[in-house]
Amino acid sequence: MTNKPWLAHYPSDVPHELPTSEFRHLPDLIRSAASTYGKKTAFTQVMANGMNGSLSFAQVDQYSDHFAVYLRDVLRLQPGDRVAVQMPNCISYTIVAFGIFKAGLVLVNTNPLYTQNEMTHQFSDSGAKALVVIDMFADRLPEVLPKTSIEHVVVVRISQFFPAIVSGVIRGTQKFWSRTLPKIKVPHVLFMDALSQGSKAFHKQKVDSYLDGLNGSTVAALQYTGGTTGVSKGAMLSHDNLVTNTLQLISMCGDYMRPGKEIVITALPLYHIFAFTINLLGFWHLGARNLLVPTPRPPSNLKRVFENYKVTWMTGVNTLFNALLNERWFTDSPPKHLRASAAGGMSLHESVSERWRKLTGTPIVEGYGLTESSPVITFNPLNGTGRDGTIGIPVPSTDVKCVSESGAEVAVGEPGELLAKGPQVMLGYWNRPEETASTVVDGWLKTGDIATVDKDGFFTIVDRKKDMILVSGFNVYPNEVEEQIAALEGVKEVGVIGVPDEKSGEKVKAFVVAADNPPTVDDVIAHCRKSLSAYKVPSSVVFVNELPKSPIGKILRKDLRAMWLSQQSGSASKTVKG
């Protein structure tokens, strides 16, 4: 929008334009926090049973220096070489990521739950030379490595940096009880041995020299998209992209993010861009204590974290907040020290935000972003001026607009594709110039999301352009239908898709996960008829035990479609005329 009405709604302490950063690149940002917060605890990894291990800012800084030396001087990797990292949230992840940046190399975040085919694609596409992998999933490597350019494998244990006795208990449980430690059948080096070798070859001037020629426009990470619309692509995120977006978000939060005082839960995976930028980089820069949870599923895995630590901040997706609100232990004893929560990754349902605020007595606000934008584009102010149901306003130094199919800016309140421009927008897709050219046009990132903007500059996501359902020529946006069904008592989760129909082209189908006292199919249909136009009302409702989700908990509509194709005669459905 040309007049940027959102600037009038910035809190008084938020700059319209982000000042020039003092950090030339990510290693500068990493070292600054380590120097400032030194002996303060940086990361505490908490297992589901409460067992934990911690490292200080100074220790993480030192270990990551040693890992950088290992990568460059022991493995002889060259500037710009790619290093794939495949592990859940754990202390070792932070050391590895920071070490890769300090070595002048490129981080390739990889989901540890990937199949062999997915691993092969990402490793091959990125041209990764080295892989750091958690031992629990190393059994896939014999099939994968020969098809890639990976020459070196470093293996990490989940209990690294825990007290010796505690680590031994965890290790023994994995080996003899849960049997989650496969035999590793490829040549590899253990992570602690790699750190030891790096420590022996360490010299500060040597580490400093790795940054020669490194600047803000250097690629720091290949962050692969989820592949929901085709083959997964690597977004090239520069040091400037990530540093700037970290500072943009922090500036937007103002006094709600207090340097050196916050304790944040990191339950979303660090290999996903949301937690990577906000939790890892953002809260590290703030000097926060970061509570790392290897997996938030089931939600009871968070019970000991809330019980044992004075949590002040939480980030999550709608499904995570909703899951906690359906846990008796959480609702009976809500967190006493929580100050604020941030939601992203998917639409935050108003019913969930209202219940969260009522239970915790603290604000929860929604933001919006993409892998291609590092990720934050918009965020709701935390000073009470934010608006439920919206994704907020553009963060400093960012411009956003909604355009029609012809590229013309649409009127206030009219839906159009959301476009964004700012210093956080990626350099492009790795080795895909044509897709880059069609996605970033004249500096504007085409998000593929349909949104509206009000007169004050608050944006609202209507839905994914590719998820839109066309019923007899009318547009139906799944988010709108999901929002209505989610507000119905007895509904825990819901996903809505379009399925082929001979008469109308497509029809609306809803998949519902029930909570206590679930509604009937007729109840759902009747509820929708009260608040939605007839063509938007689901023609059928299916009750299921769970919905397919991405690693961060985002409901995957493409998988729902696949499920529908294989289960068209589901006995739990009832068809009605909408």
C-alpha positions as CSV (number, residue, x, y, z in Angstrom):
1,M,0.0,0.0,0.0
2,T,1.4,3.3,-1.0
3,N,0.4,5.3,2.2
4,K,1.3,2.6,4.7
5,P,-1.6,3.2,7.2
6,W,-0.2,0.6,9.6
7,L,2.6,3.0,10.7
8,A,0.0,4.9,12.8
9,H,-0.5,1.7,14.8
10,Y,3.1,0.9,15.7
11,P,3.8,1.1,19.4
12,S,5.6,4.3,20.3
13,D,8.9,2.5,20.8
14,V,8.9,0.7,17.4
15,P,10.8,2.4,14.6
16,H,9.2,2.7,11.2
17,E,12.4,1.7,9.6
18,L,15.0,-0.7,11.1
19,P,18.2,1.1,11.9
20,T,21.4,-0.1,10.2
21,S,22.5,-3.2,12.0
22,E,25.8,-3.3,13.9
23,F,26.1,-7.0,12.9
24,R,27.8,-7.7,9.6
25,H,26.7,-11.3,9.6
26,L,25.3,-14.0,11.9
27,P,28.7,-14.8,13.6
28,D,28.7,-11.1,14.8
29,L,25.2,-11.5,16.3
30,I,26.2,-14.9,17.9
31,R,29.4,-13.5,19.5
32,S,27.7,-10.3,20.7
33,A,25.2,-12.3,22.9
34,A,27.9,-14.6,24.1
35,S,30.0,-11.7,25.2
36,T,27.1,-10.0,26.9
37,Y,25.5,-12.9,28.7
38,G,28.6,-15.2,29.2
39,K,27.9,-17.5,32.2
40,K,24.1,-17.2,32.0
41,T,22.3,-20.4,31.0
42,A,21.5,-20.2,27.2
43,F,19.9,-23.6,26.5
44,T,18.3,-26.3,28.7
45,Q,17.2,-29.4,26.9
46,V,14.3,-31.0,28.8
47,M,13.1,-34.6,28.2
48,A,9.5,-35.7,28.7
49,N,10.4,-37.1,32.1
50,G,12.1,-33.9,33.3
51,M,15.7,-35.1,32.8
52,N,17.7,-32.2,31.5
53,G,21.1,-30.7,30.5
54,S,22.2,-27.1,30.1
55,L,25.0,-25.0,28.6
56,S,25.8,-21.3,29.1
57,F,26.2,-18.7,26.4
58,A,30.0,-18.8,26.7
59,Q,30.0,-22.6,26.4
60,V,27.9,-22.7,23.3
61,D,30.1,-20.0,21.8
62,Q,33.3,-21.9,22.6
63,Y,32.0,-25.3,21.4
64,S,30.7,-23.8,18.1
65,D,34.2,-22.3,17.6
66,H,35.6,-25.8,17.9
67,F,33.1,-27.2,15.5
68,A,33.8,-24.5,13.0
69,V,37.5,-25.5,13.2
70,Y,36.6,-29.1,12.7
71,L,34.6,-28.4,9.6
72,R,37.2,-26.2,8.0
73,D,40.6,-27.5,9.2
74,V,39.9,-31.2,9.8
75,L,37.3,-31.9,7.1
76,R,38.8,-29.3,4.8
77,L,35.4,-27.9,3.7
78,Q,35.6,-24.7,1.7
79,P,33.7,-21.4,2.0
80,G,30.1,-21.9,0.8
81,D,30.1,-25.7,1.1
82,R,26.8,-27.0,2.3
83,V,26.4,-28.9,5.6
84,A,23.1,-30.8,6.2
85,V,21.8,-31.0,9.7
86,Q,19.2,-33.6,10.7
87,M,18.2,-33.7,14.3
88,P,15.4,-32.7,16.7
89,N,15.6,-29.9,19.2
90,C,18.7,-30.5,21.3
91,I,21.7,-28.6,22.6
92,S,23.9,-30.1,20.0
93,Y,21.8,-28.5,17.3
94,T,22.6,-25.0,18.5
95,I,26.4,-25.7,18.5
96,V,26.3,-27.2,15.1
97,A,24.3,-24.4,13.5
98,F,26.4,-21.7,15.0
99,G,29.6,-23.6,14.1
100,I,28.5,-23.8,10.4
101,F,27.9,-20.0,10.3
102,K,31.2,-19.3,11.9
103,A,33.0,-21.5,9.4
104,G,31.6,-19.5,6.5
105,L,29.5,-22.5,5.4
106,V,25.9,-23.0,4.5
107,L,23.4,-24.7,6.8
108,V,20.9,-27.1,5.2
109,N,18.1,-27.8,7.8
110,T,16.6,-31.3,7.3
111,N,13.6,-32.9,9.0
112,P,14.9,-35.9,11.0
113,L,11.7,-37.8,10.1
114,Y,12.2,-37.6,6.4
115,T,12.0,-40.7,4.3
116,Q,14.9,-42.0,2.3
117,N,13.5,-40.4,-0.9
118,E,13.1,-37.1,0.8
119,M,16.6,-37.2,2.3
120,T,18.1,-38.2,-1.0
121,H,16.3,-35.3,-2.8
122,Q,17.4,-32.6,-0.3
123,F,21.0,-33.8,0.1
124,S,21.4,-34.1,-3.7
125,D,19.7,-30.9,-4.6
126,S,21.7,-28.9,-2.0
127,G,25.0,-30.6,-2.9
128,A,25.8,-31.1,0.8
129,K,29.3,-32.2,1.5
130,A,28.8,-33.2,5.1
131,L,25.9,-34.4,7.3
132,V,25.4,-34.0,11.1
133,V,22.7,-36.5,12.1
134,I,21.0,-37.8,15.2
135,D,21.9,-41.4,15.9
136,M,18.3,-42.6,16.1
137,F,17.7,-42.1,12.4
138,A,21.1,-43.1,11.0
139,D,19.8,-46.5,9.8
140,R,18.6,-44.8,6.6
141,L,22.1,-43.6,5.5
142,P,23.4,-46.8,3.7
143,E,20.6,-46.4,1.1
144,V,20.8,-42.6,0.9
145,L,24.5,-41.6,1.0
146,P,25.6,-43.3,-2.3
147,K,23.1,-41.2,-4.2
148,T,24.4,-37.9,-2.8
149,S,27.7,-35.9,-2.6
150,I,28.0,-36.3,1.2
151,E,31.6,-37.2,2.1
152,H,31.5,-36.8,5.9
153,V,29.0,-37.9,8.6
154,V,29.0,-36.7,12.2
155,V,26.7,-38.5,14.6
156,V,25.0,-36.8,17.6
157,R,23.4,-38.4,20.7
158,I,20.2,-36.9,22.1
159,S,21.6,-36.8,25.6
160,Q,24.8,-34.9,24.7
161,F,25.8,-32.4,27.4
162,F,23.6,-34.0,30.1
163,P,25.1,-34.9,33.4
164,A,27.0,-38.3,33.0
165,I,24.6,-40.4,35.1
166,V,21.5,-38.9,33.5
167,S,23.0,-39.3,30.0
168,G,23.7,-42.9,30.9
169,V,20.1,-43.6,31.9
170,I,18.7,-42.0,28.8
171,R,21.2,-43.9,26.6
172,G,20.4,-47.2,28.3
173,T,16.7,-46.6,27.9
174,Q,17.1,-46.0,24.2
175,K,19.3,-49.0,23.7
176,F,17.5,-51.7,25.8
177,W,14.0,-50.5,26.5
178,S,12.7,-48.4,23.5
179,R,15.3,-49.9,21.2
180,T,15.6,-46.7,19.2
181,L,19.4,-46.9,18.5
182,P,20.0,-48.7,15.3
183,K,23.5,-49.9,14.4
184,I,25.3,-47.2,12.3
185,K,26.6,-48.9,9.2
186,V,28.4,-46.0,7.5
187,P,31.8,-44.4,8.3
188,H,31.2,-41.6,10.8
189,V,32.7,-39.5,13.6
190,L,31.0,-39.0,17.0
191,F,30.1,-35.4,17.7
192,M,32.2,-35.2,20.9
193,D,35.2,-36.5,19.0
194,A,34.7,-33.9,16.3
195,L,34.6,-31.2,19.0
196,S,37.8,-32.6,20.6
197,Q,39.6,-32.5,17.2
198,G,38.4,-29.0,16.6
199,S,39.5,-27.9,20.1
200,K,43.1,-29.3,19.5
201,A,43.4,-27.3,16.3
202,F,41.7,-24.2,17.6
203,H,43.2,-20.7,17.3
204,K,41.1,-17.5,17.5
205,Q,42.8,-15.9,14.5
206,K,42.1,-19.1,12.5
207,V,38.4,-18.8,13.3
208,D,38.3,-15.1,12.5
209,S,39.9,-15.8,9.2
210,Y,37.0,-18.0,8.2
211,L,34.9,-14.9,8.0
212,D,37.1,-13.1,5.4
213,G,35.0,-12.3,2.4
214,L,31.8,-13.1,4.3
215,N,29.2,-10.3,4.2
216,G,25.4,-9.7,4.6
217,S,24.6,-11.0,1.1
218,T,26.4,-14.3,1.6
219,V,24.1,-17.3,1.7
220,A,23.8,-18.5,5.3
221,A,21.2,-21.3,4.9
222,L,19.3,-23.3,2.4
223,Q,15.9,-23.6,4.0
224,Y,13.7,-26.0,2.1
225,T,10.1,-25.4,1.6
226,G,7.6,-28.0,2.7
227,G,7.0,-29.1,-0.9
228,T,3.2,-28.8,-0.5
229,T,2.9,-27.6,-4.1
230,G,5.6,-29.8,-5.8
231,V,9.2,-30.7,-5.3
232,S,10.8,-29.2,-2.2
233,K,12.9,-26.1,-3.1
234,G,15.8,-24.6,-1.2
235,A,15.2,-20.9,-0.3
236,M,18.6,-19.1,-0.2
237,L,18.6,-17.0,3.0
238,S,21.4,-14.6,3.4
239,H,23.1,-13.5,6.6
240,D,21.3,-10.1,6.2
241,N,18.0,-11.9,5.7
242,L,18.2,-13.7,9.0
243,V,19.9,-11.0,11.1
244,T,17.4,-8.4,9.9
245,N,14.3,-10.5,10.4
246,T,15.6,-11.4,13.9
247,L,15.8,-7.7,14.8
248,Q,12.6,-6.8,13.0
249,L,10.6,-9.2,15.2
250,I,12.3,-8.2,18.4
251,S,11.7,-4.5,17.7
252,M,8.1,-5.2,17.0
253,C,7.6,-6.8,20.5
254,G,9.1,-3.8,22.3
255,D,9.1,-4.1,26.1
256,Y,7.5,-7.6,26.0
257,M,10.9,-9.0,25.2
258,R,13.2,-8.0,28.0
259,P,17.0,-8.6,27.4
260,G,18.4,-11.1,29.8
261,K,15.1,-11.9,31.6
262,E,13.0,-14.2,29.4
263,I,12.5,-17.9,29.6
264,V,11.1,-19.3,26.4
265,I,9.8,-22.8,25.5
266,T,11.0,-24.0,22.1
267,A,8.7,-26.9,21.3
268,L,8.5,-26.3,17.6
269,P,11.4,-27.9,15.7
270,L,14.5,-25.6,15.2
271,Y,14.9,-27.0,11.7
272,H,11.7,-25.1,10.7
273,I,12.2,-21.5,9.9
274,F,9.7,-20.2,12.4
275,A,11.5,-21.6,15.5
276,F,14.9,-21.2,13.8
277,T,14.7,-17.4,13.5
278,I,12.4,-16.5,16.4
279,N,13.5,-19.0,19.1
280,L,17.1,-19.8,18.2
281,L,18.4,-16.5,16.8
282,G,15.9,-14.1,18.4
283,F,15.9,-15.3,22.0
284,W,19.7,-16.0,21.8
285,H,20.2,-12.3,20.9
286,L,18.0,-11.3,23.8
287,G,20.0,-13.4,26.3
288,A,17.0,-15.6,27.1
289,R,17.0,-19.1,28.6
290,N,15.8,-21.4,25.9
291,L,14.0,-24.6,27.0
292,L,14.5,-27.1,24.2
293,V,11.8,-29.8,23.9
294,P,12.8,-32.6,21.4
295,T,9.2,-33.2,20.5
296,P,5.9,-31.7,21.7
297,R,3.9,-34.8,20.8
298,P,2.1,-35.9,22.8
299,P,1.5,-32.5,24.5
300,S,2.1,-34.1,27.9
301,N,5.8,-33.9,26.9
302,L,5.6,-30.2,27.9
303,K,4.2,-30.9,31.4
304,R,7.6,-31.1,33.2
305,V,8.8,-27.9,31.4
306,F,5.9,-25.9,32.6
307,E,6.1,-27.4,36.1
308,N,9.9,-27.0,36.6
309,Y,10.6,-23.6,34.9
310,K,9.2,-20.1,35.2
311,V,8.2,-19.9,31.5
312,T,7.7,-16.3,30.4
313,W,7.3,-16.8,26.6
314,M,6.0,-19.4,24.3
315,T,5.8,-19.7,20.5
316,G,3.6,-22.2,18.7
317,V,1.0,-23.0,16.1
318,N,-2.7,-23.1,16.5
319,T,-2.7,-26.9,16.9
320,L,-0.2,-26.8,19.8
321,F,-2.0,-24.1,21.7
322,N,-5.3,-25.9,21.1
323,A,-3.8,-29.2,22.3
324,L,-2.6,-27.7,25.6
325,L,-6.0,-26.2,26.2
326,N,-7.4,-29.7,26.0
327,E,-4.9,-31.1,28.6
328,R,-6.3,-31.3,32.1
329,W,-2.9,-30.8,33.7
330,F,-2.4,-27.5,31.8
331,T,-5.9,-26.1,32.4
332,D,-5.8,-27.0,36.1
333,S,-2.5,-25.3,36.6
334,P,-1.9,-22.7,33.9
335,P,1.6,-21.1,33.7
336,K,2.0,-18.4,36.4
337,H,4.9,-16.5,34.9
338,L,3.9,-16.4,31.2
339,R,4.0,-12.9,29.7
340,A,3.1,-13.4,26.1
341,S,2.8,-16.0,23.3
342,A,3.3,-15.7,19.5
343,A,1.5,-17.9,17.0
344,G,2.4,-18.5,13.4
345,G,2.8,-21.2,10.8
346,M,-1.0,-21.5,10.3
347,S,-4.1,-19.6,11.1
348,L,-4.7,-18.9,14.8
349,H,-8.4,-19.6,15.4
350,E,-10.2,-16.9,17.4
351,S,-11.8,-19.5,19.6
352,V,-8.3,-20.7,20.6
353,S,-6.9,-17.3,21.2
354,E,-9.9,-16.3,23.3
355,R,-9.6,-19.5,25.5
356,W,-5.8,-19.0,25.8
357,R,-6.1,-15.4,27.0
358,K,-8.9,-16.3,29.4
359,L,-6.9,-19.2,30.9
360,T,-3.5,-17.6,31.1
361,G,-4.4,-14.0,31.5
362,T,-1.7,-13.1,28.9
363,P,-1.7,-11.9,25.3
364,I,-1.4,-14.2,22.4
365,V,-0.9,-12.7,19.0
366,E,-0.6,-14.0,15.5
367,G,2.1,-13.2,12.9
368,Y,2.6,-14.3,9.4
369,G,5.6,-15.3,7.2
370,L,7.1,-17.7,4.8
371,T,10.2,-19.7,4.5
372,E,11.1,-17.3,1.6
373,S,10.9,-14.3,3.9
374,S,13.1,-15.6,6.8
375,P,10.1,-15.9,7.9
376,V,8.3,-12.9,9.5
377,I,6.4,-10.4,7.3
378,T,3.7,-9.2,9.6
379,F,3.0,-9.3,13.4
380,N,0.3,-8.1,15.7
381,P,1.4,-5.4,18.2
382,L,1.5,-6.7,21.8
383,N,0.5,-3.4,23.4
384,G,-3.2,-4.2,23.2
385,T,-3.8,-2.7,19.7
386,G,-3.5,-6.1,17.9
387,R,-6.6,-7.5,16.3
388,D,-7.8,-11.1,16.6
389,G,-8.4,-12.8,13.3
390,T,-5.7,-10.8,11.6
391,I,-2.0,-11.4,10.9
392,G,-1.2,-7.9,12.1
393,I,0.8,-5.2,10.4
394,P,4.0,-5.3,8.5
395,V,7.2,-5.3,10.6
396,P,9.6,-2.4,10.3
397,S,11.2,-1.8,6.9
398,T,8.6,-4.0,5.2
399,D,6.0,-3.2,2.6
400,V,2.9,-5.4,1.9
401,K,0.0,-5.1,-0.5
402,C,-2.8,-7.2,-2.0
403,V,-3.1,-7.5,-5.8
404,S,-5.6,-8.9,-8.3
405,E,-4.7,-11.5,-11.0
406,S,-3.7,-8.6,-13.2
407,G,-1.2,-7.3,-10.6
408,A,-3.3,-4.2,-9.7
409,E,-3.6,-3.3,-6.0
410,V,-7.1,-4.2,-4.8
411,A,-9.4,-2.0,-2.8
412,V,-9.6,-2.0,1.0
413,G,-11.4,-5.1,2.1
414,E,-11.2,-6.9,-1.2
415,P,-9.3,-10.2,-1.4
416,G,-6.1,-10.4,-3.4
417,E,-2.7,-12.2,-3.5
418,L,-0.5,-10.9,-0.7
419,L,2.9,-9.5,-1.9
420,A,5.7,-8.4,0.4
421,K,8.9,-6.5,-0.1
422,G,11.7,-6.0,2.5
423,P,15.3,-6.9,3.5
424,Q,14.1,-10.3,4.8
425,V,13.0,-11.6,1.4
426,M,15.2,-14.5,0.2
427,L,17.9,-14.2,-2.5
428,G,16.1,-16.8,-4.5
429,Y,15.6,-20.6,-4.9
430,W,18.8,-22.7,-5.1
431,N,19.6,-23.6,-8.7
432,R,16.0,-22.6,-9.8
433,P,16.3,-19.2,-11.6
434,E,13.0,-19.6,-13.5
435,E,11.0,-20.3,-10.3
436,T,12.9,-17.5,-8.6
437,A,11.9,-15.1,-11.4
438,S,8.2,-16.0,-11.1
439,T,8.2,-15.8,-7.3
440,V,10.2,-12.6,-6.7
441,V,9.1,-9.9,-9.2
442,D,10.7,-6.4,-8.9
443,G,11.6,-7.2,-5.4
444,W,8.1,-8.2,-4.4
445,L,7.7,-11.7,-3.0
446,K,4.5,-13.4,-4.3
447,T,3.3,-15.4,-1.3
448,G,0.5,-17.4,-3.0
449,D,-1.8,-16.5,-0.1
450,I,-5.0,-14.6,-0.5
451,A,-5.5,-11.8,2.0
452,T,-7.5,-8.6,2.7
453,V,-6.3,-5.4,4.3
454,D,-8.5,-3.0,6.3
455,K,-8.2,0.8,6.3
456,D,-5.7,0.8,9.2
457,G,-3.3,-1.6,7.4
458,F,-4.1,-4.8,9.4
459,F,-4.0,-7.8,7.0
460,T,-6.1,-10.9,7.2
461,I,-5.3,-14.2,5.5
462,V,-8.3,-15.5,3.6
463,D,-6.5,-18.7,2.5
464,R,-3.9,-20.3,0.3
465,K,-4.5,-19.5,-3.3
466,K,-4.0,-23.2,-4.2
467,D,-6.4,-24.4,-1.4
468,M,-9.3,-22.3,-2.5
469,I,-12.4,-24.3,-3.3
470,L,-14.5,-23.4,-6.3
471,V,-18.2,-24.3,-5.8
472,S,-20.4,-23.4,-8.8
473,G,-18.2,-20.5,-9.6
474,F,-18.1,-19.2,-6.0
475,N,-14.8,-19.0,-4.0
476,V,-14.8,-20.9,-0.7
477,Y,-11.8,-20.4,1.5
478,P,-11.2,-23.4,3.9
479,N,-9.9,-21.2,6.7
480,E,-13.3,-19.5,7.0
481,V,-15.2,-22.8,7.2
482,E,-12.6,-24.3,9.7
483,E,-12.9,-21.2,11.9
484,Q,-16.7,-21.7,12.2
485,I,-16.4,-25.5,13.0
486,A,-13.5,-25.0,15.4
487,A,-15.7,-22.7,17.5
488,L,-18.3,-25.5,18.0
489,E,-18.1,-27.1,21.5
490,G,-16.7,-30.7,21.3
491,V,-14.5,-30.0,18.3
492,K,-10.8,-30.4,19.0
493,E,-9.4,-29.9,15.4
494,V,-10.8,-29.5,11.9
495,G,-9.5,-29.6,8.4
496,V,-11.5,-28.6,5.3
497,I,-10.8,-29.4,1.6
498,G,-12.5,-29.3,-1.7
499,V,-13.4,-32.6,-3.5
500,P,-14.7,-33.1,-7.0
501,D,-18.4,-32.9,-7.6
502,E,-20.3,-33.5,-10.9
503,K,-22.9,-30.7,-10.4
504,S,-20.9,-27.9,-8.7
505,G,-17.3,-28.7,-9.8
506,E,-16.2,-29.0,-6.2
507,K,-17.9,-29.4,-2.9
508,V,-16.7,-28.7,0.7
509,K,-15.7,-31.6,2.9
510,A,-14.8,-31.3,6.6
511,F,-12.6,-33.7,8.7
512,V,-13.2,-33.3,12.4
513,V,-11.3,-34.6,15.5
514,A,-13.7,-34.7,18.4
515,A,-13.0,-33.6,22.0
516,D,-15.2,-34.5,25.0
517,N,-19.0,-34.3,24.3
518,P,-18.6,-34.2,20.5
519,P,-21.2,-32.8,18.2
520,T,-23.0,-35.0,15.6
521,V,-22.6,-34.5,11.9
522,D,-26.0,-32.8,11.9
523,D,-24.8,-30.5,14.6
524,V,-21.8,-29.4,12.5
525,I,-23.9,-28.9,9.4
526,A,-26.6,-26.9,11.3
527,H,-23.9,-24.7,13.0
528,C,-22.3,-23.9,9.6
529,R,-25.7,-23.1,8.1
530,K,-26.2,-20.4,10.7
531,S,-23.1,-18.5,9.9
532,L,-22.1,-19.4,6.3
533,S,-23.6,-19.0,2.9
534,A,-25.2,-22.2,1.6
535,Y,-22.4,-22.9,-0.9
536,K,-19.8,-22.7,1.9
537,V,-21.5,-25.3,4.1
538,P,-19.8,-28.7,4.1
539,S,-21.6,-31.3,2.0
540,S,-20.1,-34.0,4.2
541,V,-18.4,-34.3,7.6
542,V,-16.0,-37.1,8.6
543,F,-14.9,-37.7,12.1
544,V,-11.3,-39.0,12.3
545,N,-8.9,-39.8,15.2
546,E,-6.3,-37.4,14.0
547,L,-5.4,-35.1,11.1
548,P,-2.2,-35.2,9.1
549,K,0.2,-32.5,10.2
550,S,3.6,-31.0,9.2
551,P,6.5,-31.1,11.7
552,I,5.3,-27.8,13.2
553,G,1.8,-29.1,13.6
554,K,0.2,-27.4,10.5
555,I,-2.7,-29.4,9.1
556,L,-1.8,-30.7,5.7
557,R,-4.7,-30.4,3.4
558,K,-2.9,-32.2,0.6
559,D,-2.7,-35.3,2.8
560,L,-6.4,-34.9,3.7
561,R,-7.2,-35.0,0.0
562,A,-5.0,-38.2,-0.4
563,M,-6.8,-39.7,2.6
564,W,-10.2,-38.9,1.0
565,L,-9.2,-40.6,-2.2
566,S,-8.3,-43.8,-0.4
567,Q,-11.3,-43.7,2.0
568,Q,-14.2,-42.5,-0.1
569,S,-16.6,-44.9,1.5
570,G,-15.7,-43.9,5.1
571,S,-18.4,-45.3,7.4
572,A,-18.1,-42.3,9.8
573,S,-19.5,-39.8,7.2
574,K,-22.9,-38.6,6.5
575,T,-23.8,-36.8,3.3
576,V,-26.3,-34.0,3.3
577,K,-27.5,-31.5,0.7
578,G,-25.7,-28.2,1.4
